[in-house]
Structure formats: C-alpha cells, structure tokens
Amino acid sequence: MSSNIKIFITLFLSVFVTTMGAGIIAPLLPVYTHELGGTAFEISLIFGAFSLTRSIFVPYFGKLSDQKGMKPFLTAGLFIYFIMSISYVYARDVNTLIFIRLGQGFASAMIFPVAQAYVGMITPLRQEGRIMGIFNMSLYGGLCAGPLIGGIIKDWFSLEYSFFSMGALTLSGFFLCLVFLPPEKHTQQGHKQVTKETVPYLTLLKNPMIFSLFMFRACFTTCIGITWAFLPLLADMKYGFSSSAIGVLVSINVFVSAVFQLPMGYLSDRFNKKIFVTAGGIIGTIAIYYINQASSFAEFAIANAVLGLAGGISFPAIMALGVIEGRRNKAMGSLMGLLSLGHSIGMLTGPLLAGALIDIFSFGIVFNSGAIILCAGTLLFIGNKNAWKIYQAS
C-alpha cells in the first residue's frame, strides 16, 4: 500500500505541474493569435491542432501502455512536452504555433491517459469514484492555477515569461516521474497486470456503457473546447477585459470543478453513478447556453462557474465507470485511452466548429450550438438503461 501511495503522489504532482503549465498559456493563445493576424478559424486551428494529434495517438499509446508498461511513455511524453513548451518563445506566425500545438498534442497522448490508467491499476475495489475524484483534482487544480498565473505574468512581465514558466513546470514533472515512479509490475488491484493480448477498440465501443461514456465525454469537452478557445477572445474584443481578468474567468471554471471532484467522487461510490453523469450534463447544458446571454464580468463568471460545477459533478463518475469497465475488460490503458480520445475529439471539434460559425455568423450561435451538442450527449447517456441496474454502489 505504501508503494501505491508513492506512485499516486508522484503521478498526482506530475500531472498537476504539467497542467498548470498548460493552463498558463490557455487564456493567452487566442489573444496572441489574434495579435499575429489570425482569424477566428485560425484560432480554432491553434486549439484544434493539439487535439488532432492527441486524438490520433491516444488510442495507440493507450493500448501500447497495456503491453509495454506506462513509465516509459510518461517520461518520454513529459520531455517532448517540455521541448514544445520552450518552442513557443520562437513562434512568430500562426503556422509555427499550429506546428507547436501539434507536437504538444502528440506528447499529451503519452501523459494524461497513461497516468489515469496507472492510477486505475492501483485503485481499490469500490473506491473508484473517490480515488479518481482525488486524482482529477491534479488536472483541474493545475488548470485552475495556470490561467490566473498566466494572466498575471503577462500583465507584469511579458508573454515570453509565460512560455518559459510552462516549460519549467513540465520539466519538473518529467524529473518527478523519472526519479520517483517505479516501473509497474503487479500493481493492479485484485489481479495481475493485464495480459499482452489487448482488447480491440471496436470491441470496446460495442459495449453500450463504454460507447455512452465515450460520447458523453466527447460532447461535454466540445463545450469546454468552445469556451476555452473563444470566451477569452469574446471577453477581450467585445468587453475589453484585461489578461488577468480573462485568466480569472477561465480559472473560475476549473476551480469549481476541482473543488467538487472529491465529494462527488465519494458520493458516486455510494449511489448510482448515472445520476451524477446525467445531472452534470443537464447543468452543463444550461451553463453553456447562459454564456451567450452574459454581458458583464459577473455574469460570465457565474456561467463559467456553473459549467465547472457540471464537470465537477459528472467527471468523477465518468472516470469511475471507466475504471470499472477497464478492470472488467482487462484493458485499463485502452479504456482510459478511449475516454481520452473522446476528450480530444471534443476539444478538436469544439474550436473548429466554433471558428467556422463565428466567421460565417457571430459569437452568439457558437454557445447555443454547444448547448445543443451537450444536451444530445446527455440524452444518449440517459438512454443506456443498463447503467441504472449495473453501477449502483454495493
């Protein structure tokens, strides 16, 4: 158990510092791209490029980690992410930014789903919601602190310092995994590590529960992609908010989500997990629609906080269901890779769709479209009747 605690802490801190670095530049990229002369669609390409390579390689690395082990992919991914982070300093046009984002997406495919799969392997039975809720706090905590820090660094120093800060944080995550993370051997709870024969992704997706998890995750993150890519630009162009204020807006979302990860994970272990996923989908649909109605900093902050609440309610249950299915199908890495693929597809689709709609119509239609997409994903999940019977706490 002490060995598993050491593994958990190492993975938690590594993901926390890496996502903090990524969060530092998240609210700055749309404005920076606009300053370089980028259109709304080119801004969407900047965000979509990351998710494109992540979407392509996440299934491959998820399955490969089941066969070859997880530490090599984590350390390699963190080091490549560090190199790409420093490269931002030398970007002087939109095409260079797109190339860098492609590289970061590739590196990300080796980091987050593999870390989640490693945590899933050491998670005790019937504690999936609590453990994954705690681990999710590393992701949301880093993303919460990052935008706020990034806005302050930009206002007080310069954009280059923000990029160097992202690189330094990612490098520290690399050394944490390199030094403290042991190669996993028989760490999976209840049975040995998965065999080298992996379950095909198409077979996994034929499982109605896994398919509904995948689609809900994709629809929810489509809304997140829309918000992260274009809420900062809307706040800057239409309302003239400062970089610090925009950083606060983005941070509110992930802060609220981070706060609710642990209590919602704890509750999802004791009640039917579908209740939490469904509630999060409904609340998120309302929140993304309300962003379109907001006209002041306070209203934007409330809408973003409610969207964060939706994620805080639904994501621990989603990840807990993923751990259960990964254990059941003896494919933890593949299952986490599949959920990460859903996340990446949403983060790719959201900005691209939003950029095209803004160039053709206006900002208003973008957030309404997001609400429709999330509503559809929630209805699809609700339609999975088996979950009411299977995933109740024992």
N, C-alpha and C positions, 0 to 999 in steps of 0.2 A: 504493500500500500504506500509506503514512504517513497518508493521508486516512482509510482504512478503520480504522486503529488508533485514530485520534482519535474516529471515530464509535463504535467498540466501547467505548472507555474512557468516553465520555460516557454511553452507554446503560447500561453496567455500573454506574457510580456513581449514576445517576438511579434505576435500579431498586433498588439496594442501600439508599439512604437512604429511599425510599418504603416498601419492605417492612419496614425497620427500624421505621419509624413505625407501620405496621400491626401489627407484632409486639408493640409496646409495650403495646397495649391488649388483645391477643388473650386472654391469661390472666385479665384483669381483668373483661371483659364478662360472663361467666357469673355471677360472684360479685356484680357490681354490679347486674345484672338481678334476681338473687335478693333482694338487699337492697331493691330497689324494689318487691318483692312479686310478681315474675314467677314463673310456674310453669315446669316443665321444658319444656312445649311452647312457652311464650313465649320461653324462652331459645333454643329451636331456631328460632323465627321471627326472632330477632335475627340469628343467623348465616345463616339461610336467605334473609333479605331481601337481603343483599349478593349472594348467588349468583343470586337470582332476576333482578334487573335486569342483572347481568353476563351471565347465560345468554341473556336476551332480546336484548341489544345487541351481544354479542361477534361473532356472525356478520355483523351489519350493518356494524360498524366494520372487521372484518377484510377483508370484500370491498371496502368503500369505500376502505380504505387502498391497495389494489391499483390503484385508479382515480385517486385524488386526491393520493396522497403520504402519508407517515407522520408527518412532523414536526408538522403542524397538529393531528393527533389526540393525539399525545403531550403537547404543551404544554397543550392545552385540558383533557385528562383530568387532568393533574397539578394544574392550577389549581383545577378543580372539587373534586378530592380534598382539596386544602388547605382550601377553604371548609367542606367537610363535616367535616373533622377538628376544626376550631375549634368547630363547632356542638355537639359532644359536651358542651362545658362548660355549655351551657344546657339540656341534657336533664334533665327531672325525672320522667319517666314512661316506661313501656315503649313506648307508641305513638310517642313522639318518637324514641326510639332506633331503632325499626324504620324510621321515615322517613329518618333519617340514614344508616342502613345501605343503604337503597335507593339513596340518592344516591351513596354511595361505590361501590356495585356498578356503577352507570352509568358513573362516572368510570374505574373499573378496566378496563372493557371497552375503553377508548381507550388504556390504558397498556401492560399486560403483553403481550397477544398482538401488538400493533403493534410493540413493542420487539423481541420474539422474531422477528417477520417481518423487521424491518430487519437484525438480526444474521444471519438466514438468507440474506438477499440478498448479504451481503459475505463469507459463509463459503466458503473454497476447497473445491474438489472433493476428496473422500476425507479431509476433516478435519472432517466434520460432528460426529462424536462428541466430539472434543477441544474444538472451539470452543463447541458448545452446552453441554458439561460445564463449561467455564470460565464461560460466561455464567450458567448455572444457579447458580453459586456466589454471584452477586449476590443472587439471590432467597433462597436458603437461608441465606446469611450474614446478610442483613438480618433474616430471620425468626428466626435463632438469637440474635442480639444483642438483638433487640427485647423478647421476653418477659422476659429476665433484667433488662434495664434498666427495663422497666415495673414489675416487681415491686419493685425497689429504690426507684424513685421513689415508688411508692405507700406503701411502708413508711416511708420517710424524710420525705416531704413530703405529697402528697395526690393524689387521683385526677385533679383538675383539671390538675396539672402534667404528668401522663402525656398528657392530651389535647393540651395546648399543645406538648409535645415532638413528638408525632406531626405536628401542623400545621407546626412549624418545619422538620422533616426533609423533609416533602413539598414545602414551598415552595422549599427548596434544590434539590430535584430538578427543579422547574419551571424555575428560573433556569439550571441546567446545560444543559437541553435548549434553552431559548430562546436562550442565548448561543453555545453551542459546537456544536450539532448542525446540520449543513448540510442543506438540502432534498436528498433523494436524487434523483439523476438516473441515470446509467447505472452503478450500483454493483453490480448483481448479477453474481456470478461466472460467466463463461463465455458470457453473452449479455446482451442489453439487458433493461431493466426490463420487467416483464410488460405485455402489451397491455391496453387498456381493456376488452376483452371478457373478462369473468371466467367461471370455471367454476362452474356451479350446485352448491350444497352437496349436493343429492340425487345428482348425478352423481359427486361425490367419494365419497360414502358407499357407492355401488355397487361401488367398488373394495374387494375383500376385505381388503387390507392396511390401508387407511385406516380401514375400519369396525372392524377388530380393535384398532387403535391407539386409536380413539375410545372403544370400550367398556372397554378395559383402563384407560385414563386415568380414565374415569368411576367405575369400580369401586374403583380404588385411592384416589381422592380422596373417595369416600364414607366410607372408613375414616378418612381424615385428618379429614374433617368431624366424624365421631362423636367422635374423640379430642380435637380442639381445643375442641369445644363442651362436652363433658361430663366429660372427665378432670379439668379444674380444679375443677368442681363436686363431683365424687366425692371428690377429694383434700381439699377444704375441708370438706364436710359430714360425711363419714364418718371422715376421719382427722385433721382439724384442721390441715392444713399451712398455713404462712404464705404470704403473697403471693409472697415471694422464693423459697420452696421450690417453689411451683407454677410460677413463672417458670423456674426451673432445670429442672423436669421437661419443660416444653414445649420449652425451648431444647435439651435433650439430643437430642431427635428431629431437629431441623433442623440441629444442629451436626454430627452423624454423617453426615447426608445430604449436607451441604455438603462435608465432608472427602472423600467418595468420588466427588463429581461429576467431578473432573478425571481421576483414574486410571481410573475406569470408562469415561469418555468416550474416553480414549486407547485402552483395550483394545477398546472396541466398534468402533473404526475398523479393528482388525486381526483380529477374529473375527466370527462370525455374531452380529448384534445380537439375534436372537431368544433366544439363550442368556441374555443379561443381563436381558431383559424377563421371561422365564419364571422365572429364579432369584429376581428381585426379588418377583414375585408369590407364589411359594411361601414365601419367608422372611417376607413381609408378612402372609400368612395365619396363620402360626404366631405372629407377634408380637401381632397384634390379639387372637387367642384367649387368649394368655398374660396380657394386661392384665386379663382377667376373673378370673384366678387370683391376681393380685398382692394383697398385704396390707400392704406396707411401702414406705417411700420407695425403698429399694434395688431392690425387685422392680419397682416402677413405672418406675424409671429404666432398668433393664435392658430391660424390654419396649418402652419408648419408643425406646431406643437401637437395638434390633433393627429396629423399624419404620422408623427413619431409615436404617438400613443398606439395607433393602429399597428405599427410594426412591432412595438413592444409587447402587444397582446398576442399577435399571431406567430411571430417568428420562433419563439422558444418551442411552441407546439409543433411547428413545421419541422424544425431540426430534430426534435424528439421522435417524431414519426419517422424521419429519415434514418435515425439511429436504429430504431426498431426494425425497419424494413431492411437496412443494411446487414444487421445481425441475422435476420431471418433468412435472407438470400445469400449469406456468406459472401457479401460483396460490399464491404463498408466503403472502400475507396471509390468504387464505381458508383455507388449510390450518392455519396457526397459530391462526386464529380458531376453527376446528373443534376443534382439540385443547384450546383454552382453554374452549370450550363444554363439552366432556367434563369438564374440571376443574370448571367452575362447576356443572354438573348434579350431580356427585358431592358438592360442598360444599353444595349445596342439599338434596339427598336425604338425605345422612347425618344432619345435625342434625334435620331434620323427622321422619325415621323414628325416630331415637333418642329425641326428645322424646315422641313418641306412645307408644313402647314403655315408656319409663320411667313415664309417667303411668298406663299400664294394668298393667304388670308390675313390673319392677325394673331396676336398673342392669345386673344380670348378663346379661340376654338381649341387651342392646344390642351388646356387644362380640362375642358369639358370632354375632350376625346379620352384623356387619361381616366376620367371618372367612369366612362362607358366601358373601357377595357378592364378596369379593376372589378367593376360590377359583374362583367361576364365571367371573369376568373373565379369570383366568389360563388356565383351560381353553379358553375361547373363543379366546384368542390362540394357544395351542398348536395349536388346530385349523386355523389358517391355514397350510397346508402349503407354499404358495408362498414364504413368507418364508425357509424353510431353503435354498431354491435361489437366491433373488434377492439377499439382503442380506449376502452374505459379502464380506469385505474383498478388494479387488483388489490 
